Amino acid sequence: MVHALLAGEQIVDIRKGGLHEAGRHFSVTTDRCWLSPTAEHQDPDLLAPAYAHRVGLAPGSPVGGPVTIPGWAEIVDIAVVTEADHVDAVAARSIWSPEYVATRFRWKQRDPLTVLVLRVHRLDEPVTIPWRDGYGGCTSWVEYADLPADPADLASVPALSDEAFTARRAGVRAALPDECWSGRSTDG
């Protein structure tokens, strides 16, 4: 997932929340976040066939080992998907398999599927920090103690040109009805 974001192959993330989320529900707690590859939940069957071969190519940070941060993302748009007929539109814009996206949609049915449109940046120099116990577990947000509070403080370059990002963002937004999109949006 992180590799596809950093390569500019994808600009969306699909979230439902992890087992260790506050209140066990997903919420967006920031405008910018670090991107850290994980070794957990790696299964080629979860990815669309064109991406399945990537599992294992870009190593994640193993639990208990140093964490390498290759980039960060600005969350520019948020959509909330509550209707099953919108799931295919989301899957078509993702490296995840349609079956996996549908499974995420059905898990914890009272909670919507959240689609984040991300403006991704690759750090000029990836940062490696030591493991801390608070970094593990099934959660969406990790606060890294050894990094700047604002990822934009480190030198980075966008994964996509402004033009390419704007075009892909427009495609993602057009794929879902207006009522799915929250009022929150930035210029990206």
N, C-alpha and C positions, 0 to 999 in steps of 0.2 A: 504494500500500500504506500508506504513512505517513498520507496524507490520510484513508483509511478508518479507520485506528486512532484518529486524533485526533478524528474525527467520531463515534466510538462505533459505527460500523457493523460493526466487526470486532474481535475480541479475541484472534485467533490469528495466529501467524506460522508458516510452514512452512519448515523449513530442511533443507538437505542438506549445505551447506558450499560454499564458493567455491574457486576455483583456488588462492588464496593462503592458505588455512587452514593452520595449523600441522599438519604431517603430512598435509595434504589431507583431513582429516576434521573434521566439525563437532563442537564440544563447547560446552557452556554454561560461560562463564568468569566470570559475574557474576550478581548478583541483580537489578541495575538497569542499564538502558542508555539512552543517548540515542537519540532518533529523528531521523534526518536524511534528508530526501528525497534521492533520487539521480536523476540524469539517465540513468544506465545501465540497460540491460535494460527499456526502456519499449516495450511492444508491446501494442496493444489486443487482439490475439488470445490473449494470456496470461490475460486477465481474463474472468470470467463476463459474459455479454452486458449485464446491468444496469449493469455498471461500466466497460465498454470505452470509453465516451465520456469518461471521466475522464483518460485519458492526455493529457498536455499541458495540462490545466486547472490543475493545481497544479505549478508549476515546481519542478524539483529543483535541486540544487546542481551546476552543471556542473564537470567535472573542471578543476582549476586556478583556479576562481573561489571567492569567499567561500562559506562553508558556513553556512546558516541552520538553526538547531536550534529547532524549534517545540515540542518536548515530550520526554518520557521515558516509559519503561515499567518496571514491576516484573514480573519473571518469576515467576508464582505457581504454575504447574504445567508439567510436562514429560511428554509422551507420546512413546514410541518405536514407530513403525509399521514392522513387518517383514512384514506379510501384505497381499497385494494386495487382499483383500476388505475391508480397512479404509480404503482410499484414498478411496472414495466418501463415507464418513462424514466424512472430513477435508475434502474438497472442498466438501461441503454447508455447512460452517461458515466458508467462506473466500470472498473476492472473486475468487480465482483460478479459472480455468476447470477443469472436471474433467479435461480433456485435459492441461492444464499440470501439475496435481498428479500425475497418473499418470506423466507424463514425468519429473518430479522423482523420483518413487518408483523408477522403473526406472534412472535415471542412477546410476552407481557402485553397482551392485546389492548389493555386499557391505556397503554402509553403509545403515543404516536412515533413514527419514524422521523428522525430529524435529518435533513439534508443540509450540509454546510458547503457553501461555495468558498473556496480558499484561494487566496493570492499567495502563492508559494515562493519562497526565497531560499536559494542555496547559499550557505555560509561560504565565504572565501576560504576559510580554514575551519573544517569541522572541529568541534570541541569535544574532548573526552573528559568526563568527570567520574569520580569514584561512586560506586554503588552505595545507596543508603536504603535501609529497610522500608522506608516510606514510598520508595519508587516502584515497588512490586504490587501485584494484584490486578484484578480485573476492574480497571477504572479508566475513564476517559481523560482525566486531567491529572497531570503530575506536576507538582511545583518543585522545580530543581533548585536546591539551595545554593549551588555553586555556579549559577549563571546570572547574567544581568536580568533585572525585572522586565525590561523591555527588549525583546529579541532584535528590534531595529537598531539597538546600540552597537551590534557587531556588524562588521562589513559583510555585505551579501549582495547577490544579484538575483533578479526575478527569474523564475524557472521559464517563464514565457514572456515574449515581448508584450508591450501594452496592447498592440493591435490583436495579437493572437489571444491574449487573455480576454479582452473585451468581446471578441467574437464567440469564444467558448462560453463565456458567462451568459451572453445573450441566448445561446442555444439551450443552456440549462434552464434559464428562467422561462423560456418559451415552452419547454417540455412539460411544465406543471402549470395548473391554473393559478390565476392571480391570488385566489383566496388561500393558497398554500403558503405564500410568501409572507413572512413577518414584516412589520414596518421597519425593521432594522436593516440598514443597507449602508455601505460606505462606498466611496469612489474606487477603492481597490487600487 
